[in-house]
Amino acid sequence: MTTPTTTRTAIVTGAARGIGAGVAQRLAADGLAVAVLDLDETACKSVVAEIETTGGRALAVGVDVANEEAVQAAVARVAAELGEPTVLVNNAGILRDNLLFKMTTTDWDAVMNVHLRGAFLMTRAVQTYMTKANWGRVVNLSSTSALGNRGQANYAAAKAGIQGFTKTLAIELGKYGVTANAIAPGFIETEMTKATAERIGVPFDDFRTVLVKEIPVGRAGQPADVAHAVSFFASEGAGFVSGQVLYLAGGPKS
């Protein structure tokens, strides 16, 4: 992906654990310097330590991706301390699930702010470096919930919005050598999905068993599965792939 003289810098949001941590580690293994961003900078340090242990370069940065000033400061810090970023993975996300008639305005706004506003602010800040370099990769994390999912009106709307945002980025930034693609995972085993099972009062093993029965490949997804797809979209060789949504769900989704 890179050579000793062209090492690229990536930013991964929501990277303190789960999918984000897996993506950060994979990009580091691919040879990129990686900024590990999350709300709590301290929580990012274990991921940074793992990357550094294997010979990679990484930086922990705490940031609220929904805060405009904080995002600008975080991206500037990455550029100064690690290198100007030309790969961005918008992975930061939260859940505030509820049926529509029970969903509060606060829960709606919180999900929209992290997923959509966060992706917008991060991409707007990083695209400056991408267009300057005439090369860039934006990978946004959507979800199969973008197709609709009971109890997730806020999350589904945000993830569907991510897909429209991605396609528009591809149109606007393509002439600068920047690609934009989205990955829409299905059931991935993470702390977030375990918390979902706990919230609805179902043992995680039972929760997983029910969901896996509907997955054609017969297993749950892992953060490494998502990281592999991100690695492709972020690669030098993926320069003619843009504006796509990859449903990473162990089988087809309509």
LINZI-V671480 format. One record per residue. N is the residue number from 1. PSI is psi in radians with two decimals (999 if undefined). OMEGA is omega in radians with two decimals (* if undefined). NEAR is the number of other ideal C-beta (glycine too) atoms within 12 Angstrom. Layout:
N_PSI_OMEGA_NEAR / N_PSI_OMEGA_NEAR
This chain:
1_-0.72_-3.13_27 / 2_2.89_3.04_26 / 3_2.90_-3.12_10 / 4_-0.44_-3.09_7 / 5_-0.10_-3.09_7 / 6_0.61_3.13_16 / 7_2.22_-3.13_24 / 8_2.76_3.13_35 / 9_2.31_3.13_40 / 10_2.60_2.99_54 / 11_2.28_3.07_56 / 12_2.10_3.13_57 / 13_2.73_-3.09_52 / 14_0.69_-2.94_42 / 15_0.20_-3.13_51 / 16_-0.33_-3.10_35 / 17_3.09_3.00_31 / 18_-2.41_-3.10_35 / 19_-0.77_-3.11_43 / 20_-0.73_3.12_42 / 21_-0.75_3.11_40 / 22_-0.70_3.11_40 / 23_-0.79_3.14_53 / 24_-0.76_-3.13_51 / 25_-0.67_3.14_37 / 26_-0.76_3.14_40 / 27_-0.62_3.08_48 / 28_-0.71_3.10_42 / 29_-0.50_3.09_28 / 30_-0.14_3.08_31 / 31_0.10_3.13_28 / 32_2.63_2.90_41 / 33_2.39_-2.98_35 / 34_2.20_3.00_50 / 35_2.12_-3.10_50 / 36_1.85_-3.06_51 / 37_2.44_3.02_49 / 38_3.00_-3.10_38 / 39_-0.66_-3.12_29 / 40_1.93_-3.10_21 / 41_-0.66_-3.14_24 / 42_-0.66_-3.13_16 / 43_-0.35_-3.13_24 / 44_-0.32_-2.95_35 / 45_-0.51_3.11_23 / 46_-0.62_3.09_23 / 47_-0.76_3.09_41 / 48_-0.76_-3.14_34 / 49_-0.71_3.12_21 / 50_-0.71_3.12_26 / 51_-0.77_-3.12_36 / 52_-0.56_3.11_21 / 53_-0.57_-3.13_15 / 54_0.22_3.05_19 / 55_0.11_-3.13_12 / 56_3.03_3.08_30 / 57_2.33_-3.11_29 / 58_2.81_-3.12_38 / 59_2.30_3.08_38 / 60_2.28_-3.14_36 / 61_2.19_3.07_41 / 62_2.28_-3.12_28 / 63_2.48_2.94_39 / 64_1.91_-3.02_29 / 65_-0.21_3.12_44 / 66_-0.04_-3.12_28 / 67_2.00_-3.02_21 / 68_-0.83_-3.10_20 / 69_-0.68_-3.13_15 / 70_-0.67_3.12_25 / 71_-0.79_-3.14_35 / 72_-0.73_3.14_21 / 73_-0.72_-3.12_21 / 74_-0.78_-3.13_39 / 75_-0.69_3.10_38 / 76_-0.67_3.12_23 / 77_-0.74_3.11_26 / 78_-0.81_-3.13_37 / 79_-0.70_-3.09_27 / 80_-0.67_-3.00_17 / 81_-0.41_-3.05_19 / 82_-0.53_-3.09_34 / 83_2.67_-3.10_27 / 84_2.16_-3.02_31 / 85_2.33_3.06_45 / 86_0.08_3.00_42 / 87_2.26_3.14_52 / 88_2.22_3.06_55 / 89_1.90_3.11_49 / 90_1.67_-3.07_50 / 91_-0.31_-3.06_48 / 92_2.34_-3.14_47 / 93_2.77_3.08_44 / 94_2.86_3.04_32 / 95_2.42_2.99_32 / 96_1.11_-3.01_30 / 97_2.50_3.01_29 / 98_2.75_3.02_23 / 99_2.67_-3.01_14 / 100_-0.78_-3.05_16 / 101_-0.23_3.09_8 / 102_-0.20_-3.04_14 / 103_2.26_-3.14_24 / 104_2.79_3.06_17 / 105_-0.63_3.12_14 / 106_-0.74_3.13_14 / 107_-0.67_3.09_25 / 108_-0.88_-3.08_26 / 109_-0.67_-3.11_20 / 110_-0.77_-3.13_26 / 111_-0.77_3.12_35 / 112_-0.70_-3.10_30 / 113_-0.80_-3.10_29 / 114_-0.86_-3.04_38 / 115_-0.97_-3.02_44 / 116_-0.94_3.12_37 / 117_-0.72_-3.14_29 / 118_-0.80_3.13_41 / 119_-0.70_3.11_44 / 120_-0.88_-3.09_32 / 121_-0.76_-3.13_33 / 122_-0.78_-3.10_49 / 123_-0.71_3.13_41 / 124_-0.67_-3.13_26 / 125_-0.71_-3.05_35 / 126_-0.50_-3.10_44 / 127_-0.41_3.08_36 / 128_-0.76_-3.13_23 / 129_-0.60_3.14_35 / 130_-0.85_-3.11_37 / 131_-0.57_3.08_23 / 132_-0.70_-3.13_17 / 133_-0.19_-3.05_24 / 134_0.61_3.13_16 / 135_2.33_3.08_29 / 136_2.76_3.10_42 / 137_2.13_3.02_48 / 138_2.20_3.08_53 / 139_2.06_-3.11_51 / 140_2.42_3.11_51 / 141_1.97_3.02_53 / 142_-2.54_-3.13_43 / 143_2.71_3.00_42 / 144_-0.32_3.08_35 / 145_-0.28_3.07_37 / 146_-0.37_3.12_34 / 147_-0.06_-3.13_23 / 148_2.33_3.13_17 / 149_2.22_-3.11_25 / 150_2.30_3.11_14 / 151_0.09_-3.09_22 / 152_0.77_3.14_31 / 153_-0.71_-3.14_27 / 154_-0.88_-3.10_35 / 155_-0.76_3.14_38 / 156_-0.75_3.13_30 / 157_-0.72_3.13_28 / 158_-0.76_-3.10_41 / 159_-0.57_3.02_40 / 160_-0.69_3.08_30 / 161_-0.67_3.11_30 / 162_-0.66_-3.12_43 / 163_-0.75_3.08_35 / 164_-0.67_3.09_24 / 165_-0.77_-3.12_36 / 166_-0.81_-3.11_40 / 167_-0.62_3.10_25 / 168_-0.69_3.07_22 / 169_-0.74_-3.13_37 / 170_-0.70_3.14_33 / 171_-0.79_-3.04_17 / 172_-0.62_-2.99_23 / 173_-0.13_-3.08_33 / 174_-0.68_-3.10_26 / 175_-0.20_3.09_14 / 176_0.20_-3.13_26 / 177_0.33_-3.10_24 / 178_2.24_3.05_37 / 179_2.71_3.09_39 / 180_2.20_3.13_44 / 181_2.79_3.14_42 / 182_2.56_3.04_44 / 183_2.26_-3.11_42 / 184_1.56_-3.12_33 / 185_2.66_2.93_43 / 186_-2.31_-3.11_35 / 187_1.99_3.09_37 / 188_2.31_3.13_40 / 189_1.90_3.11_30 / 190_3.06_3.06_33 / 191_-0.57_-3.12_22 / 192_-0.75_3.14_31 / 193_-0.54_3.06_32 / 194_-0.65_3.11_23 / 195_-0.58_3.09_20 / 196_-0.77_3.12_28 / 197_-0.74_3.13_26 / 198_-0.70_-3.11_16 / 199_-0.64_-3.12_17 / 200_0.06_3.04_19 / 201_0.55_-3.13_10 / 202_2.29_3.06_18 / 203_2.42_-3.03_13 / 204_-0.66_3.13_25 / 205_-0.70_3.11_14 / 206_-0.73_3.12_15 / 207_-0.81_-3.14_23 / 208_-0.74_-3.12_26 / 209_-0.75_-3.14_18 / 210_-0.78_-3.10_17 / 211_-0.67_-3.11_27 / 212_-0.52_3.12_25 / 213_-0.43_-3.12_17 / 214_0.02_-3.10_20 / 215_2.07_-3.07_27 / 216_-0.66_-3.12_14 / 217_-0.11_3.00_18 / 218_0.41_3.07_14 / 219_2.86_3.04_21 / 220_2.71_3.07_30 / 221_2.77_3.12_35 / 222_2.72_3.08_27 / 223_-0.58_3.14_35 / 224_-0.52_3.10_24 / 225_-0.74_3.11_30 / 226_-0.73_-3.12_44 / 227_-0.64_3.13_38 / 228_-0.74_3.12_26 / 229_-0.72_3.10_38 / 230_-0.73_3.14_46 / 231_-0.72_3.11_34 / 232_-0.89_-3.10_28 / 233_-0.53_-3.11_44 / 234_-0.09_-3.02_45 / 235_2.83_3.08_28 / 236_-0.65_-3.05_25 / 237_-0.11_-3.09_14 / 238_0.43_-3.05_27 / 239_-0.21_3.13_23 / 240_0.23_3.11_15 / 241_1.96_-3.10_23 / 242_2.59_3.13_29 / 243_0.34_-3.08_26 / 244_2.67_3.02_27 / 245_2.02_-3.14_34 / 246_1.99_3.06_31 / 247_1.91_-3.06_28 / 248_1.45_-2.93_37 / 249_0.23_3.12_33 / 250_0.25_-3.12_25 / 251_3.01_-3.05_20 / 252_2.56_3.01_15 / 253_2.37_-3.10_24 / 254_999_*_8
